[in-house]
């Protein structure tokens, strides 16, 4: 069964964050969001607005679409 878009987003967010060796605290500081909120996003408890998704992608130095691309 294919992963849902939300699950793909969560997994990619964590993967790109870890590739940069960013903690949740570091990424949340760069994005201007709380660490708790970022944690909730990664755990699937919250869904960010598109504006926040753009902030996150910019902080990770990637295009937004990469957060939604299934990994192999």
Phi, psi and omega in degrees: 000135182290149176291147175287160178302320180296317180294319177299314179302310182300314181296318180292320177304310181295318181298310181294324177298314182290328177300328178271003183058035176269134169281168174300323180297315181295312181296319180295324177296315180296321183280339183078029176239163182284152177299321179298317180296315178298318177300317179295324176297311182297332180269358179080017180271337180227152176242119183284155174289166178298324178301317179290324177299319177297318178300316180296312180300316178299319179294331179271358181059042178227162173285148183306318185301332181296335177288347183246003181273126177299140177268157183264000000 
